[in-house]
Amino acid sequence: MILTIDKTTTEKDLHLWLDKVRTKRKAVSKARMAKYFGILPDIGDGLQIQKQLRNEWD
């Protein structure tokens, strides 16, 4: 991203740009983390399911 600052750029413009960058980075960060953390739909207790799958004598 390139920000061009010339004589007509105001402090308000810089604050708006900074807010835009912050919200964009926050959204990208959430999207990256979403693939590692989340909720599986209606599977019940995940730990109990893992125990059943890993217990060969059950």
N, C-alpha and C positions, 0 to 999 in steps of 0.2 A: 504494500500500500504506500502510495506516495502522497504526501501532503505538501502542497505548494503554499508557501507563506510569502505574501507580497505586502506592499504598503497598505492595501485595502483590507487586509485580514484583521479582524477585531478579536478582542479577548473572548467575546461571546462565541465567535466561530470556533475558536480553539477549544472551549469547554464543550461545545456540541460535538466536535470531532472526538474528543477524549471520551465522552459518554458513549458515543457510537462504538468506539473501539472496545471499551470495557464490556458492553453488552454482547458484542459479537464474540469476544474471547470467552465470556462466561458460557454462551450457548455452545460454542465449539468444545469447551471443556466438559460440559455435561454430556454432550454427544459421545465424546471419547470414553467417558467413564461408564456410559450406559451399557456398553457391550460387556463390561466386567461385572456390573452390579445390576440387580433387577429382581423382579418378582415373577415367578412362573405361575401361570393361571391355574387355579383350582387343583393343585396336586396334593394338598393336605400338608402334613408335616414332612418337610424335606429330609430331616434327620432320620425319621422313622423309615422312610422309603429307602434311604441309603443303607440302613441296617438290614432291611429285608433283602435288598439286592446283593449285599456283600456276605450275608450269612448263608453259607452253602448247606447247612444242616436244617434250615427252616423250611 
